[in-house]
């Protein structure tokens, strides 16, 4: 079995993308963002995050006001 993590916490996600925690939480509140909620925990599946980034890469500006 691989040692690779399947999910990231919001803090790990923010650090990996180099964004602030408020920006990370704004992204997590987007309806189209891949987020897994387990109780109060918010986890981001790594594989789905990579797909989401590829779908949104290419110079498009992400509107952070599109919250859930």
Backbone as JSON, one array per atom type, in Angstrom:
{
  "sequence": "XXXXXXXXXXXXXXXXXXXXXXXXXXXXXXXXXXXXXXXXXXXXXXXXXXXXXXXXXXXXXXXXXXXX",
  "N": [[0.85, -1.18, 0.0], [0.48, 2.25, -0.72], [2.17, 5.15, 0.65], [1.07, 7.52, 0.13], [-1.15, 10.23, 0.74], [-4.7, 10.21, 0.67], [-6.45, 12.24, 1.06], [-6.53, 15.79, 1.8], [-6.17, 18.13, 4.44], [-7.79, 21.29, 5.04], [-5.85, 23.15, 5.73], [-3.48, 21.87, 4.79], [-4.1, 21.84, 2.08], [-4.17, 24.62, 1.53], [-1.5, 25.29, 2.04], [-0.2, 23.71, 0.12], [-1.14, 24.82, -2.27], [-0.34, 27.38, -1.92], [-1.88, 29.46, -0.92], [-3.82, 31.71, 1.16], [-5.39, 30.88, 4.33], [-8.08, 31.93, 4.56], [-8.68, 32.2, 1.8], [-8.51, 29.54, 1.0], [-10.67, 28.44, 2.44], [-12.75, 29.86, 1.2], [-12.63, 28.76, -1.37], [-13.29, 26.13, -0.71], [-15.95, 26.45, -0.1], [-17.19, 26.76, -2.5], [-19.64, 25.62, -4.79], [-18.85, 23.85, -6.78], [-16.51, 22.72, -5.91], [-14.37, 20.04, -4.98], [-15.13, 18.59, -2.14], [-15.06, 16.8, 0.88], [-17.05, 16.15, 3.52], [-16.81, 15.11, 6.79], [-18.43, 14.66, 9.52], [-17.58, 17.44, 11.34], [-15.26, 17.85, 10.06], [-13.4, 18.93, 7.25], [-12.36, 17.67, 4.3], [-10.23, 17.3, 1.47], [-10.29, 15.42, -1.35], [-7.44, 14.2, -2.9], [-7.09, 13.26, -5.57], [-9.46, 14.11, -6.86], [-9.18, 16.85, -6.45], [-6.93, 17.42, -8.04], [-8.06, 16.93, -10.56], [-10.02, 18.95, -10.56], [-8.41, 21.24, -10.5], [-7.08, 20.99, -12.98], [-9.29, 21.29, -14.67], [-9.92, 23.94, -14.2], [-7.7, 25.35, -14.79], [-5.78, 27.4, -17.04], [-5.91, 30.07, -17.37], [-8.34, 31.14, -16.67], [-10.23, 33.2, -14.5], [-11.04, 32.5, -11.21], [-14.06, 32.85, -9.66], [-14.54, 33.7, -6.47], [-16.84, 34.29, -5.16], [-18.84, 32.55, -5.65], [-20.21, 30.86, -3.67], [-21.38, 28.06, -1.65]],
  "CA": [[0.0, 0.0, 0.0], [1.24, 3.49, -0.87], [2.15, 6.09, 1.77], [0.46, 8.76, -0.36], [-2.42, 10.56, 1.37], [-5.84, 10.28, -0.23], [-7.13, 13.52, 1.3], [-5.79, 16.88, 2.42], [-6.95, 19.04, 5.28], [-7.85, 22.62, 4.43], [-4.53, 23.76, 5.96], [-2.55, 21.26, 3.85], [-4.5, 22.33, 0.76], [-3.73, 26.01, 1.43], [-0.03, 25.29, 1.95], [0.2, 23.11, -1.16], [-1.45, 25.76, -3.36], [0.28, 28.66, -1.63], [-2.92, 30.48, -0.71], [-4.13, 31.95, 2.57], [-6.48, 30.05, 4.86], [-9.39, 32.44, 4.13], [-8.89, 31.86, 0.39], [-8.76, 28.1, 0.95], [-12.05, 28.22, 2.88], [-13.64, 30.37, 0.16], [-12.66, 27.74, -2.42], [-14.03, 24.97, -0.18], [-17.38, 26.78, -0.07], [-17.73, 26.78, -3.87], [-20.5, 24.46, -5.06], [-18.19, 22.91, -7.69], [-15.23, 22.3, -5.36], [-14.44, 18.67, -4.44], [-14.95, 18.62, -0.69], [-15.65, 15.69, 1.61], [-17.3, 16.53, 4.92], [-17.01, 13.99, 7.71], [-18.74, 15.41, 10.74], [-17.17, 18.84, 11.16], [-14.0, 17.89, 9.29], [-13.45, 19.21, 5.81], [-11.23, 17.02, 3.65], [-10.21, 17.45, 0.03], [-9.7, 14.25, -2.0], [-6.32, 14.65, -3.73], [-7.33, 12.94, -6.99], [-10.52, 15.01, -7.36], [-8.61, 18.2, -6.45], [-6.1, 17.54, -9.23], [-8.99, 17.05, -11.7], [-10.64, 20.27, -10.47], [-7.4, 22.23, -10.89], [-6.91, 20.88, -14.44], [-10.49, 21.84, -15.31], [-9.98, 25.39, -14.0], [-6.44, 25.97, -15.23], [-5.85, 27.9, -18.41], [-6.06, 31.51, -17.4], [-9.65, 31.61, -16.2], [-10.27, 33.74, -13.14], [-12.03, 31.8, -10.4], [-14.89, 33.77, -8.88], [-14.68, 33.16, -5.14], [-18.14, 34.64, -4.58], [-19.77, 31.46, -5.99], [-20.19, 29.98, -2.49], [-22.53, 27.18, -1.44]],
  "C": [[0.89, 1.24, 0.0], [1.13, 4.35, 0.39], [1.51, 7.41, 1.38], [-0.89, 8.98, 0.32], [-3.51, 10.65, 0.31], [-6.59, 11.61, -0.1], [-6.16, 14.52, 1.93], [-6.72, 17.61, 3.36], [-6.97, 20.39, 4.57], [-6.5, 23.32, 4.58], [-3.5, 23.19, 4.98], [-2.82, 21.73, 2.42], [-3.99, 23.75, 0.54], [-2.21, 26.08, 1.26], [0.43, 24.77, 0.6], [-0.03, 24.07, -2.32], [-0.83, 27.13, -3.13], [-0.73, 29.78, -1.5], [-3.16, 30.62, 0.79], [-5.25, 31.02, 3.03], [-7.86, 30.62, 4.48], [-9.69, 32.11, 2.66], [-9.2, 30.38, 0.24], [-10.2, 27.8, 1.37], [-13.05, 28.76, 1.86], [-13.75, 29.35, -0.98], [-13.47, 26.53, -1.96], [-15.53, 25.21, -0.16], [-17.99, 26.91, -1.46], [-18.54, 25.5, -4.1], [-19.79, 23.42, -5.92], [-16.86, 22.38, -7.15], [-15.35, 20.92, -4.73], [-14.12, 18.63, -2.95], [-15.7, 17.44, -0.07], [-15.82, 16.14, 3.05], [-17.58, 15.26, 5.72], [-17.2, 14.62, 9.09], [-18.42, 16.87, 10.49], [-15.9, 18.97, 10.35], [-14.27, 18.14, 7.82], [-12.18, 18.62, 5.2], [-11.37, 17.17, 2.14], [-9.55, 16.21, -0.57], [-8.66, 14.7, -3.03], [-6.61, 14.42, -5.22], [-8.39, 13.87, -7.59], [-10.04, 16.45, -7.4], [-7.77, 18.41, -7.7], [-6.96, 17.68, -10.48], [-9.62, 18.44, -11.73], [-9.67, 21.35, -10.92], [-7.19, 22.19, -12.4], [-8.09, 21.51, -15.17], [-10.54, 23.36, -15.23], [-8.69, 26.09, -14.39], [-6.61, 26.47, -16.66], [-6.14, 29.37, -18.47], [-7.4, 32.03, -16.94], [-9.51, 32.13, -14.79], [-11.36, 33.01, -12.39], [-12.75, 32.81, -9.53], [-15.17, 33.16, -7.52], [-16.01, 33.5, -4.5], [-19.18, 33.57, -4.87], [-19.78, 30.44, -4.85], [-21.45, 29.14, -2.43], [-23.61, 27.88, -0.69]]
}
